[in-house]
Amino acid sequence: MSTQNNIIPKDCSYGCNIRIYWNTAENAYFEVFKKQKHICKNRSSNNNNVSKSSTYVSKPTYYSKKPWSTQPKPKMSNSFDC
């Protein structure tokens, strides 16, 4: 038997009580009895709309590739004042 013809049904994890299986040809979950792509009505649509800018964290400034010579060096004295 080929692995593409094996249907291993499971319950939808969002609690809609529909049996689904993974269709490898379509790369999606399909309903067992209807043979249609499963779009769960219990799944909120807000989960898919996460923008990349809200999850992107920029690097701290101490990782910048700017050369250190752009900052002026403080003048130091080599003698002690007594």
MOGI-V25242 format. One record per residue. RES is the residue in three letters. SS is DSSP state (H for helix, E for strand, C for the rest). OMEGA is omega in whole degrees, -180 to 180 (NA if undefined). D_LAST is the distance of its C-alpha to the last C-alpha in Angstrom with 2 decimals. Layout:
# MOGI-V25242
res=RES ss=SS omega=OMEGA d_last=D_LAST
res=RES ss=SS omega=OMEGA d_last=D_LAST
This chain:
# MOGI-V25242
res=MET ss=C omega=179 d_last=92.57
res=SER ss=C omega=-178 d_last=89.86
res=THR ss=C omega=179 d_last=86.66
res=GLN ss=C omega=-178 d_last=87.20
res=ASN ss=C omega=180 d_last=90.40
res=ASN ss=C omega=176 d_last=88.99
res=ILE ss=C omega=177 d_last=88.26
res=ILE ss=C omega=-175 d_last=86.06
res=PRO ss=C omega=174 d_last=86.21
res=LYS ss=E omega=177 d_last=83.70
res=ASP ss=E omega=176 d_last=83.24
res=CYS ss=C omega=-177 d_last=80.98
res=SER ss=C omega=179 d_last=77.59
res=TYR ss=C omega=172 d_last=77.52
res=GLY ss=C omega=179 d_last=80.47
res=CYS ss=C omega=177 d_last=83.23
res=ASN ss=C omega=176 d_last=85.63
res=ILE ss=C omega=178 d_last=86.49
res=ARG ss=E omega=-178 d_last=86.79
res=ILE ss=E omega=174 d_last=84.82
res=TYR ss=E omega=-179 d_last=84.23
res=TRP ss=E omega=178 d_last=81.94
res=ASN ss=E omega=-176 d_last=83.79
res=THR ss=C omega=179 d_last=82.20
res=ALA ss=C omega=-178 d_last=84.04
res=GLU ss=C omega=-175 d_last=82.61
res=ASN ss=C omega=-179 d_last=79.28
res=ALA ss=E omega=174 d_last=79.95
res=TYR ss=E omega=178 d_last=81.46
res=PHE ss=E omega=176 d_last=85.19
res=GLU ss=E omega=-174 d_last=87.46
res=VAL ss=C omega=-173 d_last=89.90
res=PHE ss=C omega=-178 d_last=93.09
res=LYS ss=C omega=-177 d_last=92.53
res=LYS ss=C omega=177 d_last=90.93
res=GLN ss=C omega=175 d_last=88.62
res=LYS ss=E omega=-177 d_last=84.88
res=HIS ss=C omega=173 d_last=83.46
res=ILE ss=C omega=-172 d_last=81.39
res=CYS ss=C omega=179 d_last=80.66
res=LYS ss=C omega=180 d_last=81.10
res=ASN ss=C omega=-180 d_last=78.79
res=ARG ss=C omega=-179 d_last=75.80
res=SER ss=C omega=-178 d_last=73.64
res=SER ss=H omega=-180 d_last=73.07
res=ASN ss=H omega=-178 d_last=69.44
res=ASN ss=H omega=-176 d_last=68.41
res=ASN ss=H omega=-173 d_last=69.25
res=ASN ss=C omega=178 d_last=67.34
res=VAL ss=C omega=-178 d_last=63.76
res=SER ss=C omega=-179 d_last=61.88
res=LYS ss=H omega=-178 d_last=59.54
res=SER ss=H omega=-180 d_last=56.82
res=SER ss=H omega=-180 d_last=56.63
res=THR ss=H omega=-179 d_last=56.20
res=TYR ss=C omega=178 d_last=53.90
res=VAL ss=C omega=-179 d_last=50.25
res=SER ss=C omega=180 d_last=47.91
res=LYS ss=C omega=175 d_last=45.12
res=PRO ss=C omega=-175 d_last=41.59
res=THR ss=H omega=-180 d_last=39.45
res=TYR ss=H omega=173 d_last=37.30
res=TYR ss=H omega=-176 d_last=40.49
res=SER ss=C omega=-177 d_last=40.91
res=LYS ss=C omega=179 d_last=41.54
res=LYS ss=C omega=179 d_last=39.41
res=PRO ss=C omega=-178 d_last=37.15
res=TRP ss=H omega=-176 d_last=33.47
res=SER ss=H omega=179 d_last=32.73
res=THR ss=H omega=178 d_last=34.00
res=GLN ss=C omega=179 d_last=30.80
res=PRO ss=C omega=-180 d_last=27.89
res=LYS ss=C omega=178 d_last=24.95
res=PRO ss=C omega=178 d_last=21.56
res=LYS ss=C omega=-178 d_last=19.10
res=MET ss=C omega=178 d_last=16.17
res=SER ss=C omega=179 d_last=13.25
res=ASN ss=C omega=-179 d_last=12.99
res=SER ss=C omega=176 d_last=9.44
res=PHE ss=C omega=174 d_last=6.23
res=ASP ss=C omega=-179 d_last=3.77
res=CYS ss=C omega=NA d_last=0.00
